[in-house]
């Protein structure tokens, strides 16, 4: 996705880079998410950061921050959420644990 240079400048003007290489959002926030408006469309600013780095994103995709702050827009600290990262990891762990316990009971 291509963006006009003015959108890049607007984004850059709304982040503060700290000593931990976090890009802390200084603009609008909605429900804990950093928001930037591009051509009348509200974007999660972290998605915009990923998109401008060449990642394919939808404006309504969800972000998983791997560094700790929901306002960190550094694309190196964010990834797109997947069904596995959202939901299935905990379920898979529980299923595996239950299977392990079932085998232990059968061996007794």
SULGI-V427409 format. One line per field, one symbol per residue. ss: DSSP state (2 for helix, 1 for strand, 0 for the rest). Layout:
ss: ???
//
This chain:
ss: 000022222222201110000011100011001111110011112222222200000000001110000001002221110022222222222222222222222220
//
